[in-house]
Amino acid sequence: MASLNELEALVAERTREFKALQQKAAEASEKIIGEPVAGGVGLVQVDLTGRLVGIEFDQERLRSLDERRLGRQLVE
């Protein structure tokens, strides 16, 4: 059976590991990935969880784009 000191050391170690994981998760949630839109009309931005953060469009290319195809291009 583990002594009280051993249990306290184990709890302290797990607490440090947990805090380190929390820090990594916080840092990762701030990172944003950009994926080019098919046809080069812009950039779809998502975070590491896959949540949509934003969409940037190339204004020049957007003017000549067939708007009926835009939705499909965003998800391709």
Secondary structure, 3 states (H helix, E strand, C coil): CCCHHHHHHHHHHHHHHHHHHHHHHHHHHCCEEEEECHHHCEEEEEECCCCEEEEEECHHHHHCCCHHHHHHHHHC
